[in-house]
Structures are given as structure tokens and as C-alpha cells.
Amino acid sequence: MLEVIVTIHQPQYLPWLGYFGKILMADAFVLLDTVQYVKNEWQNRNRLRTPKGWQWITVPVEYHFPQSILDTRINNREPWRRKHLKTLQQLYGKAPCFADHFDYFGSLYTRPWERLAELNCEVVAHLMKTLDIQVPVHRASELNVEDTHPTGRLIEICRRLGATCYLSGANGRNYLEVERFREAGLELRFQAFVHPTYEQQYPGFESHLSALDALFCCGAEPTRALIEKGNRVEEA
């Protein structure tokens, strides 16, 4: 039987290298936009390098518990788009490859984004294209998934896409019901990404930043090579 690996993750804002590493090891990627939005995680923020370490870059949202990522609206009363572009210019304006990618982000932050999911899905799609990750992308909201159980929902998505294997993030060990995958005839693997090092804009090294850090400092092809270098999987 032909192996078909599916991986699933919430749409994140400016994701880290490991996010794209997981996609790169799969045959199909699903943006899980139907689950609950979680405050103060990675769905509306990420980390950038600064001369003194790192800082958050955050999209302000209108939060009303409980709401899905799909229904989360951006708070455009705050001038976040201008602020984000300015932050990228200040922190990475002198990075070796920043000029190669500035036009895209200049255009991105002029667009009138209303919902967080749309912004995140756009950025993820662009970065996949930039990194030459040619994996088909689906959105959970378009698959009409009925099961709401954390494990059952993933199994249903895998079945709809003809998967033989589900590739989970490392944190999946904390909540997935492993036996249910076996019962469904699905192999279960966990990502075990080993974060690579590279020359950053400032002295020292900070890991687990947005993938933009590597992209601006190293360029697209070297960033993809870093992702491939860090990719590891473990059996359930």
C-alpha cells in the first residue's frame, strides 16, 4: 500500500522552522482553523530576534471565549500593520536577505485583514512557496469534519484524505489517544525536530524564533536546508 502521510496544525502567525519541517515531511497538510482560539499562544504572535535576545510580534484580536480560530477577528482599531512592518524593518533592515522579501511584507501589511485565519493562511502559503514546499494544503473548515474530539477529529480528517499515517507535533504525546489511531488503521508518528543553528543578525543565537529570522538572515534555499537538517520523526 502506498504510504500517505497527513499532518495537521492550527494556522499560526509567522511560524517557526519546525512548523514547516512537519509540512515538508507530509503528503498533505491541513490547516486546523475550526478549533478553539487559544489566547497567548502562537496563533496571533511569534518571536523575532533583537540585539538583546527576542521580542514578541503580536496581531491584536477581539477575543470572546469560546471562539474558533476561524471566527477570530483582528482588532484593526490598533495600528498593528504599520507597527509590524516597521518592526521588521528595524530589526532586519540590515540582514543579508531582507531586501529580497521586503516587497511581499510591504504589500501584506497594506491589505485590510479582518480575520486572523485569513492572514495566517496567506502567510503560511507564501512561506511554503518561498521555501519550495510543494505539499497540498487543505483547510479543516472546508472538509466538513463532524467529530469534535481532539483525537477523533484528526482521525476523521486523515480518513477523508486517504492517509495511512498521521504525523503529529511533539506535543501530541500529551493529549492524543494513541490506541485509537491503531484501531483506525493509521500509523502514528511524532515530530522530533532538532533546531539547527545559523548566523543571526545579532551576536549569539536564539532558537525557536519565527522562520522569518532564518529567511532574512540566510535566504530561502539555505532556510529550507536548515529545515531539512532539523527534521526528525519518532514512532508512537
N, C-alpha and C positions, 0 to 999 in steps of 0.2 A: 504493500500500500504506500502510495506517495505521501510523504510527510508534509503536513501543512501546519505551520506554527502561527498562532494568533497571539498578539499581545494587546493589552487594553490599558489605558491610563486616562485620568482626567486631563482636560486641556489646561495646561499651565502657562503662565506668563514668562516668556523668555527662559525656557527650561535649561537645565544643566546638561552636561555632556552625557551622563548616564541615561537620561531620558531618550536621547537619540540613539544611544547604544542599544537599548532594548528594541527600538523600532528596526534598527539595522539587522537584528538577528531574526526578524519575523518575516512571514509571508503576507501578513495583513495586520494593519494597526487600526484600533478602534478608539476614537476619542469619546470617553465616557462622560458626556455632557448632561446626562439625566440624573446623576446622583446629587446628594445634598452639597451645597456650597459650604465649605469649612472656613471659618474666619481664622486669620493669622496663620495660614499655611502657604502653599505655593501657587494657588490658583490665581491670585491677583498680585503677586510680588515675587521678586527674586533678588539675588545679591550681585553686586558689582564691586570691582577692585578699586581701592582708593590708596593714596600714599601711606595711610596709617592702618590699612587692613581691608575691610569691606564695609559696604553700606547697603541698606535695602533700597530698592526702587519699587514703588507701590502704586497700583492703579486704585484710586478711591472708588468704593462701591456703595450702593444703597442696600443695606443688609436688613432683612426681615426674616427671622428664624421661623419655621424651616423653609428654605427656598432652594431650588436646584441651581446648579451652575448655569443651566440654560436660561433660567429666569432672572439671573442676577444682572441688575442694571448698573452701569457705570455712573458715578456721580460727576457729571460734567459741570457742576457749579464750581468745581475746583479746576484750576488751570493745569491739570496734570500732563496734558500732551506737550505743552510748551516746556514744562519743567523737565519731563523725561528726555526730550531732545537736547535740552541744554545740559543735563547731567551727562549724557553720553558724550557730548562734545567736550565738556570739561574734563572728564575722566579719561577719555580715549582719543581725544583730538590729535595727539602726537603718536598714537600707536601705529606701528608699521602698516597695517592693513585697514585702518579705519576709513580712509578715503574711498576704498573700494566698495564700501557698503553704506556709506552715509546717505546717498540719494534715496535708497529704499526707506530708511527710517525717517528721513526728512518728509517723504511722501506719506508714510504710515501715520505720522502724528499730525497731519493736516486733515485727515479723514474724520468725519463726525461719528465716532464709535458710540453706540448706545448700550450694547450688551457685552459683558465680559467674554462669553463663549465665542462670539464672532471675532473679537480681537485676538483671542488666544489661538483660535483655529487658523486664522490668517497668518499669524507669526510662525506657528509650528509648520504650516505648509511652506512658507517662504524659506525657513531654515532647512527643511528637508530638501528642497530644491537646491539651495545653495550648497549643501553638503553632499549632493548627488545621492540621496537616499530614495531609491525608486520603489517604494513599498506602497501598495494600495491603501488608501485611508477611508475609513467609514466613520459615521457619527452614530452613536447609540440612539439618538433621538430620531434617526431615520430608519432604524431597524425594527421598531415596534416591539421592543422587548417587554414582556409582561412580568417576569419574575423579578421581585424586588429584594430577595435575599442576597447578601453580599457574594456568596459562592454560587447560588443558583443563577443569578443574573449573568455571571461570567460564563457559566456552562452553557446557558441558552444562547449567548452571543457566539460562542465558539461553534455550537451546533449549526447555527444559521450560516456561518461562513465556511462550513465544512472542515473545521480544524481537527487535527489528530493530536495536537499538543498545545497547551496553554503556557505561555511564558509570562511569569509573574515578576513583579518587582521584589526586591529582597524583603520588604516589609510585609509581603503577603503571608509569610510564615506566621505572622502574629494573629491572623484572622481567618485564613482560608481553611475550609474543611477538606483536607487532603483526600480522604476516602471517597468523597462524593465525585471527585474527578475520576478516580479509578472506576467507580461504578458506572460513570458515564462513558467509559472507554477512552478517556483523554489522558495522555501523558502530562505530567505537571513538572515544570522546571522553574527554577528561581534565578533571577539575575544576580550575579556576584561581581558587579563592576569594580575594577581596581582603578581608582582615579589616577590618571597619568600626570606628570609634571611637565611644565613647559615654561619658557621665559615670558614673564608677565611685564606689564607696563612699569611696575614699580618693584624695588628690591624685595627679596623674599618671595614666598609662594603661599597663596591662599587657594585651597581646593574647594570644590562644590559651589562654584560660582555659576552664574548664567553662562551658557555656551557662547554668548557674545564676547566674553573675555578672551577666550581662545581664538575666536573668529577674528576679532580686531587685532590681536597681537600676533597671530600666526598665519592667518589666511584660511581659505576654505579647504583646500586639499590637505594641508597639514592638520587641520582640526579633525577632518574625517579620519586621518591616520591615527590621531590620538584616541579617538573613539574606538576604533578597531583594536588598538593596543590594550585598551582598558576592558574590553568585553570578555566576560566570563559567565558561565552558567553552572548551576548545581542541580542535581536531580533531587526530587522531593524525598 
